[in-house]
Amino acid sequence: MNPNFVESSSLYAVLKLLSDGEFHSGEELGLLLGVSRAAVWKTLKKFEPLGIDITSVKGRGYCISGGLDLLDKSKIHPSADASLSINVFTQLDSTNSFLLRQKQPERQVCLAENQTAGRGRRGRAWVSPFAQNLYLSIGWGFEGGVAALEGLSLAIGLAVVRCLQKYKVNGLQLKWPNDLLYKDKKLGGILIEMNGDPAGYCSCVVGIGLNVSMKASDSESIEQPWINLNDILAEQELPFIGRNQLASSLMDELVIILSNYQHSGFSAYRSEWESVAAYVDQPISLQAGNRVQLGVFRGVDSTGALRLDMNGEEHIIHGGEVSLRAAHVS
């Protein structure tokens, strides 16, 4: 589907109208769509590929049950860096992929309501239902190649935690190297990809997926416990946070860390990261391919590498294709 299909047509006007969750008459929708009242339902079927369920009730009209919190570029106002170029799409293959295709992704931000090929670490698919979560990528440039990016995924995790803490959300934890947890359930994840010289200047794309209002029916393919932000806000009796406001706040925190990282490296964030780290001083298992290592998680070193205590001997584990899990000791 063309990522601009809604933005470039009267369908977007209908989507915005129905996003309030209220019923609207076929006559009203027909005027917006430029079709007869009888043809409205057939036209609304075009929303089905996006997973948008529209209810029709005779005598009342059409509605999207529960409404939609749509992204709106005009309502996204990061204050930390006015030079950012912000792109908002209805549908993309992946926000990371979009920026990686740009000749100069630096200081560009990409958000999408839906991803058809969203992905996480280790080649896993990232479930991306329409207008329910936050899918955000930002491009940045670094001198020093791969070495300059050591520990960056951990620091980016802190940006997400800082963002949510500003809204009084507590109990968040970061799982090495790139997951955001709440009560051992996954709330979000980070994927960093790069182009350029491994030893010189490189363009880095930082992707963040954050569960905001995802429904159980849209997450059947997720193989691990997960949670969404709105449920946490309800549990902690905190106000609703609109996705446009959330995106703006997150971009501010990302810019602060990305701007400083070239000079500070991870060491400046080590103590703060360990203060919200999951499983510190607890038994864990690390899996890389068919190899599994068991030990006690002792935090991270100044580069963000994991410190694993194996029978009293410390082993340093760097990133890569490594999966960390809590180990259940009987």
N, C-alpha and C positions, 0 to 999 in steps of 0.2 A: 504494500500500500504506500502511496506517496505520502511522505511525512508531513506534507503541507495540505493534505486533502481537506482537512477541516478548516484550517486557517484561511484557505483561499476560496471558500464557498459559503453559501448561506447555511450550510450544516453547522458551522461554528456558532452562528447566532442562535440556532435552535438548541445546541448543546449548552450554551450559556444560560438560555432561558430555562431549560429543564433542570439545570444544575441546582436550582433552589429547592428541589424536591416536591414542589407543589404541582397540582394538575393544571394543564393548559389545554385549551380547546383545540380541536382539529382546525377550526377556522383561523385561529391565531397562528398556528404552526404553518398552515397552508400559505398564509400571507408572507411569512418569513422565507419559506422554501420556494415560493413562486409556483406552487402546484395546487391542484384542486383539493378540496377537503377529502375526497375519496382516495386520492393518491398519497395522502400523508403517511399512512401506515407502511406502505411499500417503500417510501423514501426513508423512513426511520429505520428500516431493516439494515440500512447501510452502516448503522452503528454496531451491528452484531459482531463483526470481526474484531472490534475493540473490547468485546466482552461487556458492553453496556446493555443492561436489561431495562427496557422501557415498558412500563405497564399501561395498558389501555382499558379504561372503564367507561362503558356506555353512559352518556349523559354527563360525564365529568371531564373526559379528555385523556391526556397522556401525561405520565410523570416518570421520573427516575426515583424510585423509592430510596429515601434517605438522602437524596441529592448528591452532588459532587463538589469537592473542594478543588476547583480547577486552578492550574497554574496560569498566571497572568504577568507577562513581562513588565507591564506598566506598574505592577505592585511589588516588584522585586527591587529593593533599593539597598544594596550593600553600602555601608558607610566607610569601610576601610580603604577601598580603592575604586575611585570613580572611573578609572581607565579600563576596567574590565569590560569585555564585549560579551554580552549575554545572549544566548540563543535558546529559544524555547520551542519545542516541537510536540506535536500530538503523538507521533509515533516514529521511532527510529529502530534500527537494528540494535544499536548500543550507543550510549552517550560517549563512552570511551572511544569506540571505533570512529565516531563522527569526528572527534578532535584529532585522532591519530591520522585521519585522512587530510587534515588541513596542512598547508605548507608551513604556517606559523601558528601553532596552537597556543603559544604562550599568551597568558592573560585572557584566554577565551574560556567561557563557561558554557556548558551545554546541559540543559535539562530536558527531560521528555516525560510525557504522561505515561508512555508505554514503551517497552523495549521488546522487540521480537526475537532478539538474540543476545539478551543480557547475559553477562558471564561473571563468575567470581574466580577465585584462585583455583589452580589445579584443573582448569578447563571445565569447571562445573557451570551449569546453567544457573542464571539468576532469575528467579520467578518475578515477573514484572507486570502485575495487573494494572489496568488503566486507572489513572487518577487516584490511586490508593496509597502509594508510597512516594518516596523521594529518590529519584535517580539523577545524580548530579556528578558531572566531571569538570575538572578545571585543569588547564594547561599551564605549565611553568617551565622556565629554562634554568639549567644548572651548568656551571663550569665544574670540571673535575670528574665528569663521567659517573660511572656506577658507584665509585667510592663516595662521592658526595651525597648519594641517596641512601647510604646505610642507615637503617633504623627509621627511615621516613614514614613507613606505614604505621609504625607505633606512634610517632608524633602526630600523624593525621588522625589517628584514633582519639588522641587527646583533644584535637580541635572539635570533634563531634561531642565528646564528653563536656568540654567547656561550654559549647553552645547550649546543650540541654540543661546544664547546671544553672545557666543564667535564667532559665524558666523554673528553677527550684526543683528540677527532677533529681532525685537522689537514688542511690543504690546501683548506679551503673558500674560496670566493670569492663576491662579490656582483656581479651584473650590473645596471647601472643600467637601470630604476629599481626592479625588484621581483623579481629571480630569484636563487635560491641555486644555485651551481654547484659541481661537483667534477670536475676534469679536463675542463672544457668540456662537461660533461653536467649536465642540469638535475636538481637534487635537490628543489627546492621553489619555491614562488611565493607572492606576497602580493597580496591584493586589498583595497583600502580603499574603502569606500562611506560616504556620509553623508546624513543627513536634517537639516532645520532651516534656520536663517537663514544664508545664505551670508556675511553680514557680522556675525552675532551668535553666539548660542549654537547649537551643532550637536551632534547625536549621531553619533558615528563608529563604524563597525563595521570591525574589522580581521580579515580572514580569512587563514589560513595553510594551505597544503596542503604536506605533507612526505611524500615517498616513503619508506616504511619497509621493506616486504617485497614490493612489487608484482612480479608475475610478468610475463614477456614476453607470455604468452598473454592477459593482461588489459589490454595497453597497445598493441594493434595500431593504434589510431586516433591515437596520439601521433606527431606529425610531426617531432620533433626528438630528438636523442640525450638519454637520461635515465639516471639511476642511482638505486638505492635505498640507504638508510642501512645496512641489514644487510650489503650487499655491501662497503660502505666499512669497516664494523667488522671484517669478516672479513679484508679486505685489510690493514688496519692492526693486525690481531691484538688487537683490543679486545673487551671483554665485551659480550654482548647487552644492549640497553636495552629494557625492556618499554615498551609504548606508554603505560601509565598513569603510569609514572615519567617518561617523556619529556614527556607532557602537563603534569605537575606542574611540572617544571623550566622548560618553555617559558613557562608562565603566570607564573612568578616573574620571568623576564627581561622579559616583556611589561609587567607591572605597573610595574617599575622605570622603564622608558623612558616609558610612557604617563603616569605620575605626574609626571615631571619635564619632559615635553615642552612643556607650556603655558608654562613659564618659560624654558627653555633654548633651545628651537627646535633646528633642525638643526645650527647652528654648533658646539654642544658635542660633536657626534658626527662632524664632518667628517673630522678627522684619522684617527680610528679606522676610519671607513668606507673612506677611500682606502687604508688599509693592507691591506685585504682585497678591494679592487676588482679586477674582471677587466678586462683589456685596457688598463690605464693605459699611456700613451705608445705605444699600438699603433694601426695603421690600423683604422678602423671605418666602417660604413655605418649611417646612420639613415634609416629609412623612415617617412614620415607620409603615408598615402594613397598617391598615385602619385608623390610627391616623394621623391627619394633624395638624401641629402647624404653626401659622403665627406670624411673628415678624420682627424686623430689625436686620440684621446681623452686629454685632459689632466686628468681628474679632475672635481671638482664645486666649485661655489662655496658660500658660507655658507648658502644656502637649499636646497641639494641639486640645483640646476640643473646640467646637463652643460656642460662646457667643451670645445668642439670647435675644434681648430686646423685651419683651412682655408687652406693655403698661407701660413702665418705670421700669419694674422689670426684672432683668437679670436672665436668665436660662442657665445653662451649659449643653450642649448636647455632649455626647461622641459618638464615631463612631458606628460601628455595621451596621445593615441593615437600614440605613437612606438615603433618597434621598433628595437632596436640589435643589430647583428651584427658579428662580426669580419670585416674586409675582407681578402681574400687578394690580396696584391700580387705580381705576377709579375716 
